[in-house]
Amino acid sequence: MLTSGDVVDLDLGSPKGREAGLRRPVVVVTAQEILDESANVIQVVPLTSTIRGFGSEVEITADEHNGLDSDSVAQCQHIRSVSVERAESVRGNVGGATLSEIRDVLGLILDIK
């Protein structure tokens, strides 16, 4: 079962324009209450090791807890809904503080805070 904040490998397919694509780690941002109900679709934010310094990015330092190989950023501007069946292996978890920061940025992008 997935947990909010999990870093999972996922194939986002062929990108169009500037969207995130290909096989990459993502952070699961779906509410835990939804995940506990065996969600069929989850919301994810792609990660990249190309750090551009955009306000829509949240920096994540690679460590043994999140399972990342290199420092990365969560690309909050690329939030996606995907089938839970796309989630491959779980690498780790970003933790509550980073997940909260990602959700704060999503709130700004979606104008829901």
Beta strands, then each sheet from edge to edge (+ up, - down):
strand 1: 6-11
strand 2: 23-28
strand 3: 41-48
strand 4: 57-60
strand 5: 72-75
strand 6: 80-83
strand 7: 90-93
sheet 1: 4+ 5- 3+ 2- 1+ 7-
sheet 2: 4+ 5- 3+ 6-
end
